[in-house]
Amino acid sequence: MSVKEEIKVEGTTVPVYRYTENGITYYEFDTSKLGPPEPMVNALAVLKLLDSPDKRAVMINHKKPMGLFDRIGDKYDYQIEEIDGKYRITFKIKE
């Protein structure tokens, strides 16, 4: 894994980190300590960066963001992993 570099993403209230693995660029952010609507606000800002199939957004959250899934399901695919009581959701643009 390459080094995680903090980047500025307009509209976010948490740090966003960019790194590359196997030719895929990841944008990772943690909203697990935030209450509504901040997790969705941050996710929508980061998802704007996914303009090609070789980019992913990784959200760490305290629960499954069902309201977010309802809003973005037509444009993005996502996978959910539960890790230590938190959820790691990886998003990619639909091809």
DSSP file (Angstrom, degrees, kcal/mol; ACC not computed):
  #  RESIDUE AA STRUCTURE BP1 BP2  ACC     N-H-->O    O-->H-N    N-H-->O    O-->H-N    TCO  KAPPA ALPHA  PHI   PSI    X-CA   Y-CA   Z-CA
    1    1 A M              0   0    0      0, 0.0    20,-0.2     0, 0.0     3,-0.1   0.000 360.0 360.0 360.0 140.2    0.0    0.0    0.0
    2    2 A S        -     0   0    0     18,-1.4     2,-0.1     1,-0.1    19,-0.0  -0.308 360.0 -76.0 -80.2 171.3    1.2    3.5   -0.8
    3    3 A V        -     0   0    0      1,-0.1     2,-0.5    16,-0.1    17,-0.2  -0.414  46.1-118.6 -68.7 138.6    1.5    6.2    1.8
    4    4 A K        -     0   0    0     -2,-0.1     2,-0.5    15,-0.1    15,-0.2  -0.686  30.0-163.0 -80.1 127.6   -1.8    7.9    2.7
    5    5 A E  E     -A   18   0A   0     13,-2.6    13,-3.1    -2,-0.5     2,-0.3  -0.950  16.9-127.9-114.7 126.6   -1.8   11.6    1.9
    6    6 A E  E     -A   17   0A   0     -2,-0.5     2,-0.3    11,-0.2    11,-0.3  -0.570  32.5-174.4 -73.5 132.5   -4.3   14.0    3.4
    7    7 A I  E     -A   16   0A   0      9,-3.1     9,-0.8    -2,-0.3     2,-0.5  -0.884  26.7-114.1-125.1 158.7   -6.1   16.0    0.7
    8    8 A K        -     0   0    0     -2,-0.3     2,-0.5     7,-0.1     9,-0.0  -0.817  29.8-174.0 -92.8 126.0   -8.5   18.9    0.9
    9    9 A V    >   -     0   0    0     -2,-0.5     3,-1.9     3,-0.0    37,-0.1  -0.981  29.3-117.5-122.1 120.5  -12.0   18.0   -0.4
   10   10 A E  T 3  S+     0   0    0     -2,-0.5     3,-0.1     1,-0.2    -2,-0.0  -0.296  97.3  21.3 -58.4 130.8  -14.5   20.9   -0.7
   11   11 A G  T 3  S+     0   0    0      1,-0.3    -1,-0.2    35,-0.0     2,-0.2   0.348  93.5 122.2  95.2  -5.6  -17.5   20.3    1.5
   12   12 A T    <   -     0   0    0     -3,-1.9    -1,-0.3     1,-0.1     4,-0.1  -0.604  42.7-169.0 -92.2 154.0  -15.9   17.8    3.9
   13   13 A T  S    S+     0   0    0     -2,-0.2    -1,-0.1    25,-0.2    -3,-0.0   0.277  73.3  58.7-118.3   5.0  -15.7   18.2    7.7
   14   14 A V  S    S-     0   0    0     28,-0.0    17,-0.1    17,-0.0     2,-0.1  -0.901  97.4 -86.8-128.1 159.0  -13.3   15.3    8.3
   15   15 A P        -     0   0    0      0, 0.0    15,-0.5     0, 0.0     2,-0.4  -0.390  38.4-153.6 -64.0 143.4   -9.8   14.5    6.9
   16   16 A V  E     -AB   7  29A   0     -9,-0.8    -9,-3.1    13,-0.1     2,-0.4  -0.982   7.1-158.5-120.2 131.8   -9.8   12.7    3.6
   17   17 A Y  E     -AB   6  28A   0     11,-2.7    11,-3.1    -2,-0.4     2,-0.4  -0.914   1.2-156.1-115.7 136.7   -6.8   10.6    2.7
   18   18 A R  E     +AB   5  27A   0    -13,-3.1   -13,-2.6    -2,-0.4     2,-0.3  -0.910  23.3 153.5-110.4 136.7   -5.7    9.5   -0.8
   19   19 A Y  E     - B   0  26A   0      7,-1.8     7,-3.6    -2,-0.4     2,-0.4  -0.972  31.8-129.7-153.2 163.9   -3.6    6.4   -1.5
   20   20 A T  E     + B   0  25A   0     -2,-0.3   -18,-1.4     5,-0.2     2,-0.4  -0.959  21.0 175.1-123.5 136.7   -3.1    4.0   -4.4
   21   21 A E  E >  S- B   0  24A   0      3,-2.5     3,-2.2    -2,-0.4    -2,-0.0  -0.983  72.7 -15.7-139.9 124.8   -3.2    0.2   -4.3
   22   22 A N  T 3  S-     0   0    0     -2,-0.4     3,-0.1     1,-0.3    -1,-0.0   0.853 128.5 -50.8  50.7  41.1   -2.9   -2.1   -7.4
   23   23 A G  T 3  S+     0   0    0      1,-0.2     2,-0.5     0, 0.0    -1,-0.3   0.496 114.9 116.3  78.9   2.8   -3.6    0.8   -9.8
   24   24 A I  E <   -B   21   0A   0     -3,-2.2    -3,-2.5    31,-0.0     2,-0.5  -0.901  58.1-142.4-106.2 131.7   -6.8    1.9   -7.9
   25   25 A T  E     -Bc  20  55A   0     29,-2.5    31,-2.6    -2,-0.5     2,-0.4  -0.824  19.2-160.8 -93.1 128.5   -6.9    5.3   -6.2
   26   26 A Y  E     -Bc  19  56A   0     -7,-3.6    -7,-1.8    -2,-0.5     2,-0.5  -0.864  14.4-161.7-111.3 143.0   -8.7    5.4   -2.9
   27   27 A Y  E     -Bc  18  57A   0     29,-1.9    31,-3.0    -2,-0.4     2,-0.4  -0.970  21.7-170.4-120.8 110.4  -10.2    8.3   -1.0
   28   28 A E  E     +Bc  17  58A   0    -11,-3.1   -11,-2.7    -2,-0.5     2,-0.3  -0.845  12.1 165.3-112.6 138.9  -10.7    7.3    2.6
   29   29 A F  E     -Bc  16  59A   0     29,-2.6    31,-2.3    -2,-0.4     2,-0.5  -0.990  26.1-138.1-149.5 153.2  -12.6    9.2    5.4
   30   30 A D  E     + c   0  60A   0    -15,-0.5    31,-0.2    -2,-0.3     3,-0.2  -0.948  27.4 160.5-120.6 114.7  -13.9    8.4    8.9
   31   31 A T    >   +     0   0    0     29,-3.0     3,-1.8    -2,-0.5    31,-0.3   0.128  41.2 116.3-112.8  17.9  -17.3    9.7    9.9
   32   32 A S  T 3  S+     0   0    0     28,-0.5    -1,-0.1     1,-0.3    29,-0.1   0.674  77.4  47.1 -66.4 -17.6  -17.8    7.2   12.7
   33   33 A K  T 3  S+     0   0    0     -3,-0.2     2,-0.3     2,-0.1    -1,-0.3   0.341  98.1  92.2-102.7   6.0  -17.9    9.9   15.5
   34   34 A L    <   -     0   0    0     -3,-1.8    28,-0.2     3,-0.0    -3,-0.1  -0.705  62.1-143.0-104.1 152.1  -20.3   12.2   13.6
   35   35 A G    >   -     0   0    0     -2,-0.3     3,-1.6     1,-0.1    -2,-0.1  -0.625  48.1 -31.4-103.0 168.7  -24.0   12.5   13.8
   36   36 A P  T 3  S+     0   0    0      0, 0.0    -1,-0.1     0, 0.0     0, 0.0  -0.272 119.1  17.3 -59.5 145.0  -26.5   13.2   11.0
   37   37 A P  T 3> S+     0   0    0      0, 0.0     4,-2.4     0, 0.0     3,-0.5  -0.960 109.6  74.9 -97.0  10.7  -26.3   14.8    8.6
   38   38 A E  H <> S+     0   0    0     -3,-1.6     4,-2.8     1,-0.2     5,-0.3   0.842  91.7  54.6 -59.0 -41.0  -22.5   15.0    8.6
   39   39 A P  H  > S+     0   0    0      0, 0.0     4,-2.4     0, 0.0    -1,-0.2   0.937 114.3  42.4 -57.7 -42.9  -21.7   11.4    7.4
   40   40 A M  H  > S+     0   0    0     -3,-0.5     4,-2.8     2,-0.2     5,-0.2   0.915 113.2  52.3 -68.3 -41.8  -23.9   11.9    4.3
   41   41 A V  H  X S+     0   0    0     -4,-2.4     4,-1.7     1,-0.2    -1,-0.2   0.930 113.6  43.9 -59.1 -46.5  -22.6   15.4    3.6
   42   42 A N  H  X S+     0   0    0     -4,-2.8     4,-2.3    -5,-0.2     5,-0.2   0.921 113.6  50.7 -65.4 -44.2  -19.0   14.1    3.7
   43   43 A A  H  X S+     0   0    0     -4,-2.4     4,-2.9    -5,-0.3    -2,-0.2   0.922 109.1  50.3 -61.4 -44.7  -19.8   11.1    1.6
   44   44 A L  H  X S+     0   0    0     -4,-2.8     4,-0.8     1,-0.2    -1,-0.2   0.871 111.0  50.1 -63.6 -35.4  -21.5   13.1   -1.1
   45   45 A A  H  < S+     0   0    0     -4,-1.7     3,-0.4    -5,-0.2     4,-0.2   0.923 114.7  42.9 -67.2 -43.8  -18.5   15.5   -1.3
   46   46 A V  H >< S+     0   0    0     -4,-2.3     3,-2.1     1,-0.2     4,-0.3   0.873 105.1  63.0 -72.0 -36.8  -16.0   12.6   -1.6
   47   47 A L  H >< S+     0   0    0     -4,-2.9     3,-1.6     1,-0.3    -1,-0.2   0.781  89.1  70.6 -60.2 -25.5  -18.1   10.6   -4.1
   48   48 A K  T 3< S+     0   0    0     -4,-0.8    -1,-0.3    -3,-0.4    -2,-0.2   0.738  89.3  63.8 -62.2 -21.0  -17.8   13.5   -6.5
   49   49 A L  T <  S+     0   0    0     -3,-2.1     2,-1.8    -4,-0.2    -1,-0.3   0.667  78.0  92.2 -75.9 -16.2  -14.1   12.5   -6.9
   50   50 A L    <   +     0   0    0     -3,-1.6    -1,-0.1    -4,-0.3     7,-0.1  -0.560  41.2 141.6 -84.5  82.9  -15.1    9.1   -8.4
   51   51 A D        +     0   0    0     -2,-1.8    -1,-0.2    42,-0.1    -2,-0.1   0.298  62.5  35.6-106.8   7.8  -15.0   10.1  -12.0
   52   52 A S  S >  S-     0   0    0     -3,-0.1     3,-1.2     3,-0.0    41,-0.4  -0.983  85.0-106.5-155.1 160.3  -13.6    6.9  -13.4
   53   53 A P  T 3  S+     0   0    0      0, 0.0    42,-0.1     0, 0.0    -3,-0.0   0.615 111.6  66.2 -65.9 -12.0  -13.7    3.1  -12.7
   54   54 A D  T 3  S+     0   0    0    -30,-0.1   -29,-2.5    38,-0.0     2,-0.4   0.099  89.1  81.3 -99.0  24.6  -10.2    3.1  -11.2
   55   55 A K  E <   -c   25   0A   0     -3,-1.2    38,-0.5   -31,-0.2     2,-0.3  -0.967  54.8-175.3-128.2 146.0  -11.2    5.2   -8.2
   56   56 A R  E     -c   26   0A   0    -31,-2.6   -29,-1.9    -2,-0.4     2,-0.4  -0.973  17.1-144.5-136.7 149.7  -12.9    4.2   -4.9
   57   57 A A  E     -cD  27  91A   0     34,-1.8    34,-3.2    -2,-0.3     2,-0.5  -0.959  14.0-160.1-111.2 136.6  -14.2    6.0   -1.9
   58   58 A V  E     -cD  28  90A   0    -31,-3.0   -29,-2.6    -2,-0.4     2,-0.5  -0.966   8.0-171.4-121.5 115.8  -13.8    4.3    1.5
   59   59 A M  E     -cD  29  89A   0     30,-2.9    30,-3.0    -2,-0.5     2,-0.5  -0.904  10.5-158.8-108.9 130.2  -16.1    5.5    4.3
   60   60 A I  E     +cD  30  88A   0    -31,-2.3   -29,-3.0    -2,-0.5   -28,-0.5  -0.947  28.0 163.8-104.5 124.1  -15.7    4.3    7.9
   61   61 A N  E     - D   0  87A   0     26,-2.6    26,-3.3    -2,-0.5   -29,-0.2  -0.939  48.8-123.1-141.2 160.7  -19.0    4.8    9.8
   62   62 A H  S    S+     0   0    0     -2,-0.3     2,-0.3   -31,-0.3   -30,-0.1   0.616  96.3  11.4 -80.4 -13.4  -20.6    3.7   13.0
   63   63 A K  S    S-     0   0    0     24,-0.1    24,-0.1    23,-0.0    -1,-0.1  -0.957  96.1 -77.6-152.4 168.7  -23.6    2.2   11.2
   64   64 A K        -     0   0    0     -2,-0.3     2,-2.1     1,-0.1     3,-0.2  -0.615  43.5-133.2 -71.2 123.2  -24.8    1.4    7.7
   65   65 A P     >  +     0   0    0      0, 0.0     4,-2.2     0, 0.0     3,-0.5  -0.485  36.1 169.1 -80.6  76.1  -25.8    4.7    6.0
   66   66 A M  H  > S+     0   0    0     -2,-2.1     4,-2.3     1,-0.3     5,-0.2   0.861  73.2  54.8 -60.1 -38.7  -29.1    3.5    4.6
   67   67 A G  H  > S+     0   0    0      1,-0.2     4,-1.3     2,-0.2    -1,-0.3   0.879 108.9  49.3 -62.2 -37.1  -30.3    7.0    3.7
   68   68 A L  H  > S+     0   0    0     -3,-0.5     4,-2.0     2,-0.2     3,-0.2   0.923 108.3  52.8 -66.0 -45.1  -27.1    7.6    1.7
   69   69 A F  H  X S+     0   0    0     -4,-2.2     4,-1.6     1,-0.2    -2,-0.2   0.903 106.9  53.2 -58.3 -41.2  -27.5    4.2   -0.1
   70   70 A D  H  < S+     0   0    0     -4,-2.3    -1,-0.2     1,-0.2    -2,-0.2   0.868 112.1  45.8 -61.0 -36.6  -31.0    5.3   -1.1
   71   71 A R  H  < S+     0   0    0     -4,-1.3    -1,-0.2    -3,-0.2    -2,-0.2   0.812 123.4  29.6 -76.5 -31.5  -29.7    8.5   -2.6
   72   72 A I  H >X S+     0   0    0     -4,-2.0     4,-2.4     1,-0.1     3,-2.0   0.457  83.6 105.1-113.1  -1.7  -26.7    7.1   -4.6
   73   73 A G  T 3< S+     0   0    0     -4,-1.6    -1,-0.1     1,-0.3    -3,-0.1   0.720  79.0  55.7 -58.2 -25.4  -27.7    3.6   -5.5
   74   74 A D  T 34 S+     0   0    0     -4,-0.2    -1,-0.3    -3,-0.2    -2,-0.1   0.691 119.3  30.5 -80.2 -17.0  -28.4    4.5   -9.2
   75   75 A K  T <4 S+     0   0    0     -3,-2.0    19,-2.7     1,-0.2     2,-0.4   0.695 118.0  44.2-112.7 -26.8  -24.9    5.9   -9.7
   76   76 A Y  E  <  -E   93   0A   0     -4,-2.4     2,-0.3    17,-0.3    17,-0.2  -0.937  59.2-147.0-128.0 144.8  -22.6    4.0   -7.4
   77   77 A D  E     -E   92   0A   0     15,-2.9    15,-2.4    -2,-0.4     2,-0.3  -0.746  25.7-170.7 -96.2 154.9  -22.0    0.4   -6.3
   78   78 A Y  E     -E   91   0A   0     -2,-0.3     2,-0.4    13,-0.2    13,-0.2  -0.997  18.5-154.0-149.2 152.9  -20.8   -0.3   -2.8
   79   79 A Q  E     -E   90   0A   0     11,-2.0    11,-2.4    -2,-0.3     2,-0.4  -0.963  15.2-149.9-123.8 142.9  -19.5   -3.1   -0.6
   80   80 A I  E     +E   89   0A   0     -2,-0.4     2,-0.4     9,-0.2     9,-0.2  -0.950  13.6 180.0-119.3 131.4  -19.9   -3.2    3.2
   81   81 A E  E     -E   88   0A   0      7,-2.0     7,-3.1    -2,-0.4     2,-0.6  -0.992  21.4-140.1-124.4 136.9  -17.6   -4.9    5.7
   82   82 A E  E     +E   87   0A   0     -2,-0.4     2,-0.4     5,-0.2     5,-0.2  -0.869  26.5 175.8 -95.4 125.7  -18.1   -4.9    9.4
   83   83 A I  E >   -E   86   0A   0      3,-2.8     3,-2.0    -2,-0.6    -2,-0.0  -0.966  65.1 -26.0-134.8 115.3  -14.8   -4.3   11.3
   84   84 A D  T 3  S-     0   0    0     -2,-0.4     3,-0.1     1,-0.3    -1,-0.1   0.864 125.4 -48.1  51.9  43.6  -14.6   -4.0   15.1
   85   85 A G  T 3  S+     0   0    0      1,-0.3    -1,-0.3     0, 0.0     2,-0.3   0.478 123.5  95.5  79.3   1.2  -18.2   -2.7   15.4
   86   86 A K  E <  S- E   0  83A   0     -3,-2.0    -3,-2.8   -23,-0.0     2,-0.4  -0.745  71.5-121.3-115.6 168.4  -17.8   -0.1   12.6
   87   87 A Y  E     -DE  61  82A   0    -26,-3.3   -26,-2.6    -2,-0.3     2,-0.6  -0.939  11.7-159.4-115.5 133.7  -18.7   -0.4    9.0
   88   88 A R  E     -DE  60  81A   0     -7,-3.1    -7,-2.0    -2,-0.4     2,-0.6  -0.945  15.7-170.8-110.2 110.9  -16.2    0.1    6.1
   89   89 A I  E     -DE  59  80A   0    -30,-3.0   -30,-2.9    -2,-0.6     2,-0.6  -0.909   6.3-161.9-109.4 123.4  -18.1    0.9    3.0
   90   90 A T  E     -DE  58  79A   0    -11,-2.4   -11,-2.0    -2,-0.6     2,-0.3  -0.919  11.1-165.9-107.4 122.6  -16.2    1.0   -0.3
   91   91 A F  E     +DE  57  78A   0    -34,-3.2   -34,-1.8    -2,-0.6     2,-0.3  -0.799  10.7 175.1-108.0 146.7  -17.9    2.9   -3.2
   92   92 A K  E     - E   0  77A   0    -15,-2.4   -15,-2.9    -2,-0.3   -36,-0.1  -0.987  37.4-100.5-144.4 153.2  -17.2    2.9   -6.9
   93   93 A I  E     - E   0  76A   0    -38,-0.5   -17,-0.3   -41,-0.4     2,-0.2  -0.446  45.1-106.5 -69.9 142.2  -18.9    4.5   -9.9
   94   94 A K              0   0    0    -19,-2.7    -1,-0.1     1,-0.1   -20,-0.0  -0.478 360.0 360.0 -69.6 139.5  -21.2    2.1  -11.8
   95   95 A E              0   0    0     -2,-0.2    -1,-0.1   -42,-0.1    -2,-0.0   0.451 360.0 360.0 -91.5 360.0  -19.7    1.2  -15.2
